Amino acid sequence: MALPFRLARTAVFAAVCLGLGVAAHMLGGASVPPAAGVWAFGLSFAAAYPLAGRERSLTVILPLLAGLQVLLHLMFSLSHAVLAPDGPAAPQLMAAHLHSGLVPNLGMLITHGWAVALTALWLARGEAALWALLRRLAVRLLVLWLPLLVTPFSTPLCTTEPPILRSAVLRHVVSRRGPPRAVAA
């Protein structure tokens, strides 16, 4: 597979994975530092690149996406602890965020599970549609270019003159063009 196509597929997966992680983290009431977002995109890209060489099904996409979402959640939560403001309340803030951010409650787990499952299904269906389109395109191009490849280039492609088109009298033509005819009363 061509490298640009593989890189594009990897970038799409990493962007979707990052978007899901950032959206879930922000809906949970936290913010994502830009540096953590860049590192998260790099992590997602590095994890998806080895698998982007061929078509992948839901059985590969779902565990990869779920594992990356856990890693992104930990990364975003730890980035808050590292970037906590200085001051007398900084250790308590870090401990509170680490306790609430690293140990999710049941509602958060269910919501993340549904989001990961739906996103993985969406990515798997998109993957299947992309590969089906590429296969159809390859067949169409083969059908289009095969006669040119089989025909020797020394002989002309068209050896006979096209027939001269003669006008034919159309016997069964009904002309209904123009205004309606006047009806004699």
C-alpha positions in Angstrom: 0.0 0.0 0.0 1.2 3.5 -0.7 2.7 5.4 2.1 0.5 8.5 1.7 -2.7 6.4 1.9 -1.4 4.6 5.0 -0.5 7.9 6.7 -3.9 9.4 5.8 -5.7 6.4 7.3 -3.6 6.6 10.4 -4.1 10.3 10.8 -7.9 9.9 10.5 -7.9 7.2 13.2 -5.7 9.3 15.5 -7.9 12.4 15.0 -11.1 10.4 15.7 -9.4 8.8 18.8 -8.2 12.2 20.0 -11.5 13.9 19.4 -13.4 11.3 21.3 -10.9 11.5 24.2 -10.9 15.3 24.4 -14.7 15.5 24.0 -15.3 13.0 26.8 -12.8 14.7 29.1 -14.3 18.1 28.5 -17.8 16.8 28.9 -16.6 15.4 32.3 -15.9 19.0 33.3 -12.1 19.1 32.8 -9.9 20.9 30.3 -7.2 19.5 28.1 -3.9 21.3 27.9 -2.7 21.8 24.3 0.6 20.0 25.0 -1.3 17.0 26.2 -3.4 17.0 23.1 -0.3 17.0 20.9 1.2 14.1 22.9 -2.1 12.2 22.7 -2.3 12.6 19.0 1.3 11.3 18.7 0.5 8.3 20.9 -2.7 7.5 18.9 -0.8 7.9 15.6 2.1 5.7 16.8 -0.3 3.0 18.0 -2.4 3.0 14.8 0.4 3.2 12.2 1.5 -0.5 12.4 -2.1 -1.6 11.9 -2.9 0.7 9.0 -1.3 -1.4 6.3 -4.4 -3.3 5.4 -8.1 -3.5 6.0 -9.0 -3.9 9.7 -12.3 -5.2 11.1 -14.2 -4.3 14.3 -12.3 -7.0 16.2 -9.1 -5.1 15.8 -10.4 -1.5 15.9 -12.5 -1.9 19.1 -9.7 -3.1 21.4 -7.2 -0.6 20.0 -9.7 2.3 20.4 -10.6 1.2 23.9 -7.0 0.8 25.0 -6.1 4.2 23.6 -9.1 5.8 25.3 -7.9 4.5 28.7 -4.4 5.8 28.0 -5.7 9.2 26.9 -7.8 9.4 30.0 -4.8 8.7 32.2 -2.7 11.1 30.1 -5.2 14.0 30.4 -5.7 13.4 34.1 -2.0 13.3 34.8 -1.4 16.4 32.7 -3.6 18.3 35.2 -1.6 17.0 38.1 1.7 18.0 36.4 0.4 21.4 35.4 -1.3 22.2 38.7 -0.9 25.7 40.0 1.7 26.4 42.6 0.7 27.4 46.1 -0.4 26.0 49.4 -3.4 24.1 48.0 -1.4 22.5 45.1 -0.8 19.1 46.8 -4.4 18.8 47.8 -5.6 19.8 44.3 -3.3 17.2 42.7 -4.4 14.5 45.1 -8.1 15.3 44.6 -7.8 15.3 40.8 -5.8 12.2 40.7 -8.3 10.4 42.9 -11.3 11.6 41.0 -9.7 11.5 37.5 -8.0 8.1 37.5 -10.7 6.1 39.2 -13.8 6.6 37.1 -17.3 5.9 38.5 -19.8 3.5 36.9 -21.6 6.1 34.9 -18.4 7.3 33.3 -17.4 3.7 32.5 -20.7 3.0 30.8 -20.7 6.3 28.9 -17.1 5.7 27.7 -17.9 2.1 26.8 -20.9 3.2 24.6 -18.9 6.0 23.0 -16.0 3.7 22.3 -18.2 0.9 20.9 -20.2 3.3 18.6 -17.0 5.0 17.4 -15.3 1.7 16.7 -18.4 0.5 14.8 -18.4 3.8 12.9 -14.7 3.4 12.1 -15.1 -0.2 11.1 -18.0 0.6 8.7 -16.0 3.4 7.2 -13.0 1.1 6.8 -15.1 -1.5 5.0 -16.7 1.2 2.8 -13.3 2.7 1.9 -11.9 -0.7 0.9 -15.0 -1.6 -1.1 -14.7 1.6 -2.9 -11.0 1.0 -3.7 -11.7 -2.5 -4.9 -14.5 -1.2 -7.2 -12.3 1.5 -8.5 -9.5 -0.9 -9.2 -11.9 -3.2 -11.2 -13.3 -0.2 -13.1 -9.8 1.0 -14.0 -8.8 -2.5 -15.1 -11.9 -2.8 -17.3 -11.2 0.6 -18.8 -7.5 0.2 -19.4 -7.3 -3.5 -20.2 -8.2 -3.1 -23.9 -5.5 -0.5 -24.3 -2.9 -2.8 -22.6 -3.9 -5.8 -24.7 -4.0 -4.0 -28.1 -0.5 -3.7 -29.6 0.5 -0.1 -30.0 1.7 -0.6 -33.6 -1.8 -1.2 -34.9 -4.4 1.6 -34.9 -7.3 1.1 -32.4 -10.0 1.8 -35.0 -9.5 0.1 -38.4 -12.9 0.7 -40.1 -14.6 4.0 -40.9 -17.6 4.8 -38.9 -20.9 4.4 -40.8 -22.5 7.5 -42.2 -25.6 8.3 -40.4 -28.6 8.8 -42.6 -31.7 10.6 -41.6 -34.6 8.3 -41.0 -38.2 9.1 -41.4 -39.9 8.6 -38.1 -43.2 6.9 -38.9 -44.8 6.8 -35.5 -44.1 10.4 -34.4 -46.9 12.3 -32.6 -46.3 16.0 -32.7 -47.8 17.8 -29.7 -45.6 20.8 -29.8 -47.1 24.3 -29.8 -50.4 25.8 -28.7 -53.5 23.7 -28.7 -55.5 23.6 -31.9 -58.7 25.5 -32.2 -61.7 23.2 -31.9 -64.5 23.9 -34.4 -67.8 24.3 -32.7 
